[in-house]
């Protein structure tokens, strides 16, 4: 592994983790395609889809730790929401992590593309008035949230993601959770989810240790910076940035699949 490869992986991890902290996502929605396409495009290395899904599973865990720590003050973390959706997505991600070993690379990419497409549709649905709800008065359908989190967990476990890129639109559109609470709580839920994904990937031998460690270092540095930036940004801008990122990734993935 030469220095150009190490630098490339570090930059990819840093960008993914910064966006993770800022937008409340684990970073896999960004890192998965970047790790898959950028190293070979630059001629510095190559990862298979199985290797990328294992590496991103590790990265998501550490990126969300940094984000949660940055959001721990201010009442943004909804403990009830985190408990119901966190336990459900953890169970789902365990199942998805083991299922992934039975799928070909094309199957993993298709699952990733479907999740990204669903997220794109949901993120652009108008969300009126949710940010006018006081954080201490937020209510939601607990069992609906738990069921949806379980389904997301299965898909997220397959691709090595934490699932936040789909959880965030669900929390905003279906459960009507205010944007900043959604961002903070989704990081905590994704942290729980990534435990299942990591277990499944390590058990099936899909983790390339050295690139994963490079991403861990980048994540611990960048995620808190992203979270602090997100606290200062307008919520509509945050939603728009996420929508554009997910749309771009979905287009790229489906262009390759088709």
N, C-alpha and C positions, 0 to 999 in steps of 0.2 A: 504494500500500500504506500504510494508515494505522496509527497507533500501537497501536490495539486489536488489529489483525490480527497485528502484530509480537509483541506481548506474549503473545497466545494461542499462536502458533507456538513461542515461546521456552519457555513453560510446558510445552507438550506434549513438546518435545524434552528438557527437564530431567527430567520424570517418566520418560520412556522410557529415558533414559540412566542414571538412578539405578537403575532396576530392572534394566537391562542389566548394570551392574557387580555388583549384588547377587546376581543369579540366573544369571549366565553366559549371558545371551541378548543378541542384538544390539540389541534394542529395537524391531524392526519389528513383532513380534507385538502390541506395545502401540501404537506410533506409527501404524501403518497405519490401524486403525479410528479412532483419535483424530483424525488429520488429515482423514480422510474425512468424519467425522460432526460433530465439535465446531465447527469454524469456521462451517459453514452453520447449525448449531443456534443459535449465538450471533449470527448475522447479520453476521459480520465478514469473510467470504470463502468461497471454494469451491475445492476441488481435484477434478480428475478422478482416477479410479483409476490411470491411466497416470502422471499427475503425482505422485501419492502414492508410487507404487512407485519412481519415480526419486529423489524427495527422500529417502525412507527408505533407499535404497541408499547415499547419501552419509552419512547420519546414522549408519548401522550401522558404517561404516568407522571413523569418529572415536570413536564410543562404545566400540568394542572396543579401540582403541588405549589409551584411558584405563584400561580394566579390566585389560588385560594388564600394563601398567606397574605397577598396584597389586598384582598377584599374582606379579610376577616373582621375589620372594623367598619361601622357605619350602618349596620342592620341590613346589609344586602343579602346575607345568607339565610334562606328560608329553611329551617331545620326539618319541618314536616315534609316539605317538598323533596328535600334531599333524601330523607329516610325512605319514603314511599317509592320514589323513582330510582333511587340509588340501589336498593336491594333488588328491585325487579330487573334493572338493566344489568346488574352483576350476574344474576342467574342466567339471563339471556346471553350474555357475552361468554360465559363458560361454555354454553352449548355451541355458540357460533365459532369459538376458538377451536373446538375439536372438529366441528364439521368442515372447517377450512382445509384440513389435511386431506380430506376426501375429494376436494374440488380441483380441477385443472386451473392453470393460471387464467385462462380465458373466463372461467366461471367466477373467479374472484373479481376480475375486472368488471364483469357484467353486474355483479351484486353492487360493486362500488358505484357504477354508473347509474343504476336504478335508485340507490339511496341519494345520490347527488341530484338527480332529476326531481325526486319528490321534494327534497329540501329547497330547490330553486322555486318550484311552484308555490310552496308554502311561504317562503320568505317574502315574496312579492305580493301576497294577499294583504290588503289594507288592514291596519291595526289601529283603530281609532280609540283614543281615550285611555288606553291601558296605563300610560305613564302619569295619569292624573290620580291614580289610586294610591293612597298613602301606604307605605310599605308594611305598617303594622296592621292594616286592614285587608290584606290580600287573602282571598279565598279561592279554592279550586276543587275540582272533582278528583278526590284522592285515588279512587280505583280506576278511573279512566286514565289518569296519569301513570299509574303503576302498570296497567296493561300495555299502553303505548310504549313505555320504557322497556318492557320485556321484549317486545317485537323489535324495537330499535337495537337492543342489546345483541340479539341473534345476528342481525346484519352487520353490526359493528364488530362483533367478535370474528366474523369471517374475514373482514378486510383489515383487521388489526387497528381499527379506529376506536375512539372512546364513544363515538356516536353523537357528540355535542352538535355537529353541523346539522343533524336532523332533530335533536332534542330542542335546540334553541327555537326553530320555527314552530315546533309543537307547543312549547311553553308560551310563546307569544300569541299564536293564532288560536289554538284549541283551549288552553288552560287560562289564557288572559293574564299572564304574569307580567308585571312591569319590566321594561327592558333591562335596567341595571340589576335588578334582582334575578332576572333570567340569566344574565351573563355570569354573575357571581355563583348562583346555585348550580348552573349547568357545569361549571368548572369542578365543583365538588362532586356532582353526580358522575361526571366523566372520570374523575379520579377513582371513584369506587368501581366504575365499569372497567377501567383499564386493568384492574387486578385480575378480572376474569380473562381478559384478552391475553395478558402477559402469561398467565398460567397455561392457557391453551397453547400459545405459541412456543413456550419453552418446552412443554411436554412433548410437542410434535417436532422439536428440533429446528424451528424456523427463525431463530434469532442469530444474526451475525454480530458477535459481541463487540468488536472494535468500532464499527460504524455506530452501533447503538450507544456506546460510551461517549463518542464524539457528540452525538445529538443530545445526550443527557447534560453534558457541560454547557452546550449552547442554550438548552432549554432553561436551566437554572439561572443563567445570566439574563436571558431575554424576556421570559414570561412576566416577571414583576415589572419590568419596564413597560411592557404592553398593557398590563392592568392599570398602571398609573396613568398612561395615556388615555385609556378608555374611560376612566373616571371623569376626565375633563372634556370629553367630546360630546356633542349633541347626539341624543339617542337616535334620531332619524338618520344621521350620517353613519352611525355605527351599523344600523340595519341595512343601509344602502351598500356600504362597503362589503358586508357579509354576502349580500345578494349577488353583487358583481363577482366576487371571488368564487362563490359556489357555481354560478352560471358559467364562468370561464372554464372551471375544472370539468363541469358536466359536459360541455361542448367538446373539449379535448378528448375526454375518455370515450365518448360515444363516437367521435370521428375515427378513433383507433379501432373500436369494436366493429364498426360497420365498414 
